[in-house]
Amino acid sequence: MGILEDLADGLARDVLEVASDEDDPLVMELAKTIGATSQTLEEAYLTAIRVRRAERRARALIDRRRASS
């Protein structure tokens, strides 16, 4: 990945680590803070958030399927 994606993914990883749940306002608060100076980084950050959340859901589904087999 390039520097933009690396930075965005690092921020996404860190915020999801401390966020209490999927509705934690910290995710959007950080997006607004980032967007105040870099819309490009904000978009990459929000994409990384969506990708990481989607991966969590997919892995949970796989784990449930394995457990029921």
LINRABEL-V383251 format. One record per pair of residues at least 24 apart in sequence whose C-alpha atoms are under 6 Angstrom apart, sorted by the first residue. I is the first residue (numbers start at 1). J is the second residue. Records with the same first field share a line. If there is no record, write none. Layout:
I=J  J
This chain:
8=44  45
9=48
12=48  49
